[in-house]
Amino acid sequence: MVIEASEANAAANLLGVRISNGRDVVSHVRVGLPPSALRKISKKLNVTHAVLALALNILERTLMRRFKQKGLPQHESDRLYRIARMLSSATATLGGEAKAARWLVAENRALGSVVPLQMLDTEAGAREVETILGHMKYGDTFV
C-alpha cells in the first residue's frame, strides 16, 4: 500500500515528525518515533496515559518508561502512527481536530459500542474505523 503524501504529512505533523514523502514515514516508524510524539498525540486526543497505553496495547508503566527513552520500539511506533493517521482522517471527515478527538474516544454504535481508539491497536481494527469514517464522509446512512 502506498501512503498518500497528504495523509502522511498530516499524520507526521500530528506526531511532530518532518517528512518529505510517505517513505519517510516508514523510515521513522522503523527507527522508532521519538517520545515527544507520545506527548503530542496524548495532548491532541486529550486522553490520560492509561487510555493511550491501552490504545498502544502496552502497560501504563511501560508507557511511562517510553517517555524517558530515545525512541519507541517499531511496533509501538507503528501503532502510534496509526492513531495519528486516524486522527488526521477523522479531522478531515468531521471538520475539526477537537471533534475528531472526541469521536475517537467516544463509544461508537456502528462499532458495536466500542471506542474507535481502542480498535487502533491492530490494522484490522483500523480498517473498521476507516470504513466507518468513509461512510460518514460520503453520507452513507450506515452510521
Secondary structure, DSSP 4 states (H G I P E B T S, - for coil): -PPPHHHHHHHHHHHT---SSHHHHHHHHHH---HHHHHHHHHHHT--HHHHHHHHTS-HHHHHHHTTSSS--HHHHHHHHHHHHHHHHHHHHHTSHHHHHHHHTS-BGGGTSB-HHHHTTSHHHHHHHHHHHHHHHTT-TT-
